[in-house]
Amino acid sequence: MREAVSEFELPPRGRIEGRLDELVDENRFTIAVVFPALGAVTLLASAEGLLPEPLSFNPYFLLFGVAVMRLPLVAGLAPVLTRKAAVGLAALCGYTYAIEYVGVTTGYPYGTFQYGVELGPMLGGIPVALPLFFLPLVANAYLLCLLLLGDAARRVVLRVPAVVAAVIGMDLVLDPAAVSIGFWAYEAGGLYYGVPWSNYAGWLLSAVVAVAVLDYAFDRNAVLTRLEACRFMLDDLVSFVILWGGINAYFGNWIPATLAVGYGYALWKTDRFDFPER
């Protein structure tokens, strides 16, 4: 596994990765359960007008919470981040900004929508931290499918479509909840809890691009080796289930809430989410 990062690894990198692993491992429950649970409560209180103005949908609190919940994924992938993978991620960041800019200005490919809440610093109507919101969904779907598919994951014709489907499934959970709390809104609404089906056509396009690039950029064998050794690597997906599943349940969005439970069941099947007694 270390060969995957030897291209540009400096001596301090291994120490930093080790400390990050230790930090995440020692705080798994706080990061993966407490933070999303508090996040759900805070977002719902903001949506219901129960928080004072400085705290309601505070973009910096929101961004901090998201960054903390992403720590397990960042720590998990750091040792397998080669130059090739870094270039691939940089390209995906560029694609994420470009496709969002087109979507905000033209209504394609997601449908005409506008942000109702600042998701951290905004530039040209687009969250600066947008890749922090989108790319982890793709990475989590990729890791989950590698575990669930087993030996079948070796076949690209099975692996890539499965990950694309998992990404779209995550947005079937995410978008209704985000619309319900006012993160963004679609001008024409939509039959699926206020979300138009055109949005998912756009997500199909973005998912295919993102999954293809991610699959090419990362060494699958190195990722699998790391995934087998790192128990917390999918904890960010646990946070996703708790945060967005809880918000959907609160608003009675039962289809996306059920889908969130399905992702929770998939996590349980992988036997990845447990806490050793300390």
C-alpha positions in Angstrom: 0.0 0.0 0.0 2.9 2.4 0.8 4.0 2.0 -2.8 0.9 3.9 -3.9 2.1 7.1 -2.2 5.9 6.8 -2.5 5.9 9.0 -5.6 5.7 12.2 -3.7 5.6 11.3 0.0 7.9 13.2 2.3 8.9 11.9 5.7 6.5 14.2 7.6 3.6 13.0 5.5 3.5 9.6 7.2 3.5 11.2 10.6 0.7 13.5 9.7 -1.4 10.6 8.3 -0.7 8.6 11.5 -1.8 11.4 13.8 -4.9 12.0 11.7 -5.8 8.3 11.8 -5.4 8.4 15.6 -7.5 11.6 15.9 -10.4 10.1 13.9 -10.2 6.7 15.5 -10.3 8.1 19.1 -13.3 10.3 18.2 -15.3 8.1 15.9 -18.6 8.4 17.8 -18.3 12.1 18.2 -17.5 12.7 14.5 -19.9 10.2 12.9 -22.9 10.3 15.3 -22.8 13.4 17.6 -21.9 15.9 14.9 -24.6 14.9 12.4 -27.2 14.5 15.1 -26.5 18.0 16.4 -26.3 19.3 12.8 -29.8 17.9 12.1 -31.2 19.5 15.2 -29.5 22.8 14.4 -30.7 22.9 10.8 -34.2 22.0 11.8 -34.3 24.7 14.5 -33.0 27.2 11.9 -35.7 26.1 9.4 -38.4 26.5 12.0 -37.1 29.9 13.1 -36.2 28.8 16.6 -32.6 30.1 16.5 -31.5 33.8 16.7 -30.2 35.4 13.5 -26.5 35.0 14.2 -26.9 31.3 14.7 -29.6 30.4 12.2 -28.1 28.7 9.2 -24.7 30.2 10.2 -22.6 29.4 7.1 -19.3 29.0 9.0 -20.8 26.7 11.7 -22.3 24.7 8.8 -19.0 24.5 7.0 -17.1 23.6 10.1 -19.6 20.8 10.8 -19.3 19.4 7.3 -15.5 19.5 7.4 -15.4 17.6 10.7 -17.8 14.9 9.3 -15.5 14.5 6.3 -12.4 13.8 8.5 -12.8 10.0 8.4 -12.9 10.0 4.6 -10.0 12.4 4.3 -7.9 10.3 6.8 -8.9 7.1 5.0 -7.9 8.2 1.5 -4.8 10.2 2.4 -2.4 7.2 2.3 -3.5 6.2 -1.2 -3.4 9.8 -2.6 -0.9 9.6 -5.4 0.0 12.4 -7.9 -2.4 10.8 -10.3 -5.2 10.7 -7.8 -4.5 14.3 -6.8 -4.7 15.4 -10.4 -8.0 13.5 -10.8 -9.5 15.2 -7.7 -8.4 18.6 -8.9 -10.0 17.9 -12.3 -13.2 16.9 -10.5 -13.2 20.1 -8.4 -13.0 22.1 -11.6 -15.8 20.1 -13.2 -17.9 20.6 -10.0 -17.6 24.3 -10.2 -18.1 24.4 -14.0 -21.3 22.3 -14.0 -22.7 24.2 -11.0 -22.1 27.5 -12.7 -23.9 26.3 -15.8 -26.7 25.0 -13.7 -27.2 28.2 -11.7 -27.0 30.5 -14.8 -28.9 28.4 -17.4 -31.0 25.9 -15.5 -29.3 23.0 -17.2 -28.7 20.1 -16.5 -30.3 20.1 -13.0 -33.3 22.4 -13.6 -33.7 26.0 -12.6 -32.9 26.5 -9.0 -31.5 29.0 -6.5 -29.7 28.8 -3.2 -31.8 29.9 -0.2 -29.0 29.7 2.3 -25.3 30.5 2.1 -23.4 27.3 2.4 -20.2 28.9 3.5 -18.5 31.6 1.4 -20.2 32.1 -1.9 -18.6 33.2 -5.2 -20.8 34.0 -8.2 -23.7 32.4 -6.4 -21.8 29.2 -6.0 -20.5 27.8 -2.6 -16.7 28.0 -2.6 -16.7 24.7 -0.7 -18.9 22.9 -3.3 -16.4 20.1 -3.9 -16.5 19.4 -0.1 -20.2 18.7 -0.5 -20.2 16.7 -3.7 -17.0 14.7 -4.1 -17.4 12.9 -0.7 -20.7 11.5 -1.9 -19.0 10.0 -4.9 -16.1 8.7 -2.8 -18.4 7.1 -0.2 -20.5 5.5 -2.9 -17.3 4.1 -4.5 -16.0 2.7 -1.2 -19.4 1.2 -0.3 -19.7 -0.5 -3.6 -16.2 -2.0 -3.5 -17.1 -3.7 -0.2 -20.6 -4.8 -1.2 -19.6 -6.1 -4.7 -16.7 -8.1 -3.5 -15.0 -10.0 -6.4 -17.5 -8.5 -8.8 -15.9 -5.1 -8.2 -13.0 -6.2 -10.4 -15.2 -5.8 -13.5 -15.5 -2.2 -14.5 -18.8 -2.9 -16.4 -20.3 -3.8 -13.0 -18.3 -1.5 -10.7 -18.9 1.9 -12.4 -22.7 1.5 -13.0 -23.1 0.3 -9.4 -21.3 3.3 -8.0 -23.2 5.7 -10.3 -26.5 4.2 -9.1 -25.3 4.6 -5.5 -24.5 8.3 -6.0 -27.9 9.0 -7.6 -29.5 7.1 -4.7 -27.7 9.4 -2.3 -29.1 12.5 -4.0 -32.6 10.9 -3.8 -32.0 11.2 -0.1 -30.2 14.6 0.0 -32.1 16.8 -2.3 -35.6 16.4 -0.7 -34.1 17.2 2.7 -32.2 20.1 1.4 -35.3 21.6 -0.3 -37.3 21.0 2.9 -35.0 23.0 5.1 -34.5 25.7 2.4 -30.9 25.1 1.3 -32.1 25.6 -2.3 -35.4 25.6 -4.2 -36.4 24.6 -7.8 -38.3 27.3 -9.6 -40.9 24.9 -11.0 -40.9 22.6 -8.0 -41.2 18.9 -8.6 -43.2 15.8 -7.9 -40.5 14.2 -5.8 -40.8 16.3 -2.7 -40.3 19.5 -4.6 -37.4 18.2 -6.7 -37.9 17.9 -10.5 -36.8 14.7 -12.2 -34.6 16.8 -14.5 -32.3 17.2 -11.5 -31.6 13.5 -11.5 -30.8 13.5 -15.2 -28.2 16.1 -14.3 -27.0 14.0 -11.4 -26.7 11.0 -13.8 -24.3 13.1 -16.0 -22.3 14.3 -13.1 -22.1 10.9 -11.4 -20.9 9.2 -14.6 -18.2 11.8 -15.0 -17.1 11.8 -11.4 -17.2 8.1 -10.9 -15.2 7.5 -14.2 -12.5 10.0 -13.2 -12.3 8.7 -9.6 -12.1 5.1 -10.8 -9.3 5.9 -13.2 -7.4 8.2 -10.8 -7.2 5.9 -7.8 -5.4 2.5 -7.6 -8.3 0.2 -6.8 -6.1 -2.4 -5.2 -4.5 0.2 -2.9 -7.9 1.6 -2.0 -9.2 -1.9 -1.1 -6.1 -2.7 1.0 -6.6 0.6 2.9 -10.3 0.0 3.2 -9.7 -3.4 4.8 -7.3 -2.0 7.3 -9.1 1.2 8.1 -12.4 0.6 10.0 -13.5 4.2 10.0 -13.2 4.9 6.3 -17.0 4.9 5.7 -17.9 6.8 8.8 -18.8 9.9 6.7 -21.5 7.8 5.1 -22.9 7.1 8.6 -23.0 10.8 9.2 -24.9 11.2 5.9 -27.5 8.6 7.0 -28.1 10.2 10.4 -28.2 13.9 9.2 -30.2 13.6 6.0 -32.3 10.6 7.0 -33.3 12.4 10.2 -34.2 15.6 8.4 -36.3 13.7 5.9 -38.1 11.8 8.7 -38.9 15.1 10.4 -40.6 16.5 7.3 -42.4 13.2 6.5 -40.3 12.6 3.4 -40.7 8.9 3.8 -39.3 7.6 0.5 -35.9 9.4 1.0 -36.0 8.5 4.7 -36.4 4.9 3.8 -33.6 5.1 1.3 -31.4 6.5 4.0 -32.2 3.5 6.2 -31.3 1.4 3.2 -27.8 2.9 3.1 -27.6 2.4 6.9 -28.4 -1.3 6.3 -25.8 -1.5 3.6 -23.2 -0.1 6.1 -24.3 -2.7 8.6 -23.8 -5.4 6.0 -20.2 -4.3 5.4 -19.5 -4.6 9.2 -17.5 -1.5 9.2 -19.2 0.7 11.8 -18.4 -0.4 15.3 -16.8 1.2 18.3 -14.2 -0.7 20.4 -14.7 -0.2 24.1 -12.1 2.0 25.7 
